[in-house]
Amino acid sequence: MENNTKEKILRVAANLFRKNGFNGTSISDIVRESGVSKMTVYYHFPSKQNMLHEVINRGMGEGTSVQNIVNSKLGPKEKLREITKLHITNMLRHIDFVSASLLERDRLEKQYRSNYIRRRDDYQHRVEEIIKEGIKLGVFPTVKNIKLTTYAIFDICNGPSRWYKPEGALTPEQIAEELSTLICDYLMQIQPAKRSMKTA
C-alpha cells in the first residue's frame, strides 16, 4: 500500500512538473492532485527537490537494458538501432517523467546534480563508443565530432517528447521504429562515392 501511494504521488508530481514546471508546482498542488495529506507526501519525500530527483531518475530509464545491448554480440549499427528504439519507446511510455527530466533537470540542487550528471555522461559515453566502433569497422561515416553527432542523435530521439500524444495515430513502438531507421539508415549511412565525369 505504501509503495502504491508513493508511486501515485510521484506520477502526479511528474505530470505537474511537466505541465507547470518545478517552480510553478507547489507541494499543495501535489497534495490536491494526489488526494493525500501533506503529511503523507512528506513521509515519502522529504522535500520537493527529493521528489524532482526521483522523477528525473525514473525519466532517465533503466541503464541495465542499455548495458545489455552494449555487451551483446550485435554489430555497432544494430546496437545503435536497438538503443535508439529502447530510448524512444521508454520515453513515450513514461512521457511525464521524461519530459519533466528534460525540462527541469537544471533545477536540481548540487546534492542531486552529481548523480544526474554521472548517469547522463555514462549513457552518452556508451553511445559515443558505439559510434567510434562503427567508424572503425567502416559501417558509419567518419564524422569530425563524435560528441556533436551523439547530441544530434539524442535530439532526434527526444524530439517526440514535445509533440507525442497517447491518443495519436502512432504507437511508441511505431515512432521508435521510424526514427531509429532515420538515424541508422540515413543519418549514419555511408554515402556512395560520387563518380567523376570524364570528358570525351
C-alpha positions as CSV (number, residue, x, y, z in Angstrom):
1,M,0.0,0.0,0.0
2,E,2.8,2.4,0.9
3,N,4.5,1.7,-2.5
4,N,1.3,2.4,-4.3
5,T,0.8,5.7,-2.5
6,K,4.4,6.7,-3.2
7,E,4.1,5.8,-6.9
8,K,0.8,7.8,-7.2
9,I,2.4,10.9,-5.7
10,L,5.4,10.6,-7.9
11,R,3.3,10.2,-11.0
12,V,1.3,13.3,-10.1
13,A,4.5,15.2,-9.4
14,A,5.9,14.3,-12.8
15,N,2.7,15.3,-14.6
16,L,2.7,18.7,-12.8
17,F,6.4,19.4,-13.2
18,R,5.9,18.7,-16.9
19,K,2.8,21.0,-17.3
20,N,3.7,23.8,-14.8
21,G,7.4,23.5,-14.2
22,F,9.2,22.7,-11.0
23,N,9.0,26.3,-9.7
24,G,5.4,26.5,-10.8
25,T,4.3,23.5,-8.8
26,S,3.8,23.6,-5.1
27,I,3.6,20.8,-2.5
28,S,0.0,21.9,-2.0
29,D,-0.7,21.3,-5.8
30,I,0.7,17.8,-5.5
31,V,-1.3,17.1,-2.3
32,R,-4.5,18.3,-4.0
33,E,-4.0,16.3,-7.2
34,S,-2.8,13.2,-5.3
35,G,-5.7,13.2,-2.9
36,V,-3.4,12.5,0.1
37,S,-2.4,14.6,3.1
38,K,0.6,16.8,3.2
39,M,2.0,14.6,5.9
40,T,1.8,11.6,3.6
41,V,3.7,13.4,0.9
42,Y,6.5,14.4,3.3
43,Y,6.5,10.8,4.7
44,H,7.5,9.5,1.2
45,F,9.5,12.6,0.0
46,P,11.4,14.8,2.5
47,S,11.4,17.7,0.0
48,K,10.3,18.8,-3.4
49,Q,13.9,18.6,-4.5
50,N,14.0,14.9,-3.5
51,M,10.8,14.4,-5.5
52,L,12.3,16.0,-8.6
53,H,15.4,13.8,-8.1
54,E,13.3,10.7,-8.1
55,V,11.3,11.9,-11.1
56,I,14.5,12.5,-13.1
57,N,15.9,9.2,-12.1
58,R,12.8,7.5,-13.4
59,G,12.9,9.6,-16.5
60,M,16.4,8.6,-17.3
61,G,15.3,5.0,-17.6
62,E,16.9,1.7,-16.7
63,G,20.6,1.6,-17.5
64,T,20.8,-2.2,-17.3
65,S,18.9,-2.7,-20.6
66,V,21.3,-0.3,-22.4
67,Q,24.3,-2.1,-21.0
68,N,22.9,-5.4,-22.1
69,I,22.7,-4.1,-25.7
70,V,26.3,-2.7,-25.4
71,N,27.6,-6.0,-24.2
72,S,25.7,-8.0,-26.9
73,K,27.3,-9.5,-30.0
74,L,25.4,-7.2,-32.3
75,G,27.3,-5.0,-34.7
76,P,27.6,-1.2,-34.0
77,K,24.8,-0.3,-36.4
78,E,22.3,-2.8,-34.8
79,K,23.4,-1.7,-31.3
80,L,22.7,1.9,-32.2
81,R,19.4,0.9,-33.7
82,E,18.3,-1.1,-30.6
83,I,19.4,1.7,-28.1
84,T,17.6,4.4,-30.0
85,K,14.4,2.2,-30.2
86,L,14.7,1.5,-26.5
87,H,15.2,5.2,-25.7
88,I,12.3,6.4,-27.7
89,T,9.9,3.7,-26.6
90,N,10.7,4.1,-22.9
91,M,10.4,7.9,-23.2
92,L,7.0,7.8,-24.8
93,R,5.7,5.1,-22.4
94,H,6.8,7.4,-19.5
95,I,6.3,10.7,-21.1
96,D,5.6,12.8,-18.0
97,F,8.8,11.5,-16.3
98,V,11.0,12.0,-19.3
99,S,9.6,15.4,-20.3
100,A,9.9,16.7,-16.7
101,S,13.5,15.4,-16.7
102,L,14.4,17.2,-20.0
103,L,12.7,20.4,-19.0
104,E,13.5,20.6,-15.3
105,R,16.9,18.9,-14.8
106,D,18.7,22.3,-14.4
107,R,16.5,22.8,-11.2
108,L,18.3,20.1,-9.4
109,E,20.4,21.3,-6.4
110,K,24.0,20.3,-6.0
111,Q,23.4,17.3,-3.8
112,Y,21.4,15.6,-6.5
113,R,23.0,17.1,-9.6
114,S,26.2,14.9,-9.4
115,N,24.1,11.7,-9.7
116,Y,22.3,13.1,-12.7
117,I,25.5,14.2,-14.4
118,R,27.1,10.8,-13.8
119,R,24.2,8.9,-15.3
120,R,23.9,11.3,-18.3
121,D,27.6,11.2,-19.1
122,D,27.8,7.4,-18.8
123,Y,24.9,7.0,-21.2
124,Q,26.4,9.5,-23.7
125,H,29.8,7.7,-23.4
126,R,28.2,4.3,-24.3
127,V,26.7,5.8,-27.5
128,E,29.9,7.6,-28.4
129,E,31.8,4.3,-28.1
130,I,29.3,2.5,-30.4
131,I,29.8,5.3,-33.0
132,K,33.6,5.0,-32.7
133,E,33.3,1.3,-33.2
134,G,31.1,1.8,-36.2
135,I,33.6,4.2,-37.8
136,K,36.5,1.9,-37.2
137,L,34.6,-1.0,-38.8
138,G,33.5,1.1,-41.7
139,V,29.8,0.9,-41.1
140,F,29.4,4.5,-40.1
141,P,30.7,7.6,-41.9
142,T,33.8,9.3,-40.5
143,V,32.5,12.3,-38.6
144,K,34.6,15.1,-37.4
145,N,33.0,15.4,-34.0
146,I,31.6,12.3,-32.4
147,K,30.2,14.2,-29.3
148,L,28.3,16.6,-31.6
149,T,27.0,13.6,-33.6
150,T,25.8,12.0,-30.4
151,Y,24.0,15.2,-29.3
152,A,22.2,15.2,-32.7
153,I,21.1,11.6,-32.3
154,F,19.7,12.4,-28.8
155,D,17.9,15.4,-30.2
156,I,16.1,13.2,-32.7
157,C,15.3,10.6,-30.0
158,N,14.0,13.2,-27.6
159,G,12.0,15.2,-30.2
160,P,8.7,13.3,-29.8
161,S,8.5,14.3,-26.1
162,R,7.4,17.7,-27.4
163,W,4.6,16.6,-29.6
164,Y,3.6,13.0,-28.8
165,K,0.0,12.3,-27.6
166,P,-1.0,8.8,-26.4
167,E,-4.3,9.1,-28.3
168,G,-2.4,9.9,-31.6
169,A,-2.2,7.7,-34.7
170,L,1.2,6.2,-34.0
171,T,2.2,4.0,-31.1
172,P,5.5,4.5,-29.2
173,E,6.9,1.4,-31.0
174,Q,6.0,2.7,-34.5
175,I,7.6,6.1,-33.7
176,A,10.7,4.3,-32.4
177,E,11.0,2.2,-35.5
178,E,10.7,5.2,-37.8
179,L,13.2,7.4,-36.0
180,S,15.7,4.6,-35.4
181,T,15.6,3.9,-39.2
182,L,16.1,7.6,-39.9
183,I,19.2,7.6,-37.6
184,C,20.8,4.3,-38.6
185,D,19.9,4.0,-42.3
186,Y,20.1,7.7,-43.3
187,L,21.9,9.9,-40.8
188,M,24.6,7.3,-40.1
189,Q,24.6,5.7,-43.5
190,I,27.9,5.9,-45.6
191,Q,27.1,7.6,-48.8
192,P,28.4,6.0,-52.0
193,A,31.4,7.8,-53.6
194,K,30.4,10.1,-56.4
195,R,31.7,9.1,-59.9
196,S,33.8,11.6,-61.6
197,M,32.5,12.8,-65.0
198,K,35.0,12.2,-67.8
199,T,35.0,14.4,-70.8
200,A,35.3,12.9,-74.2
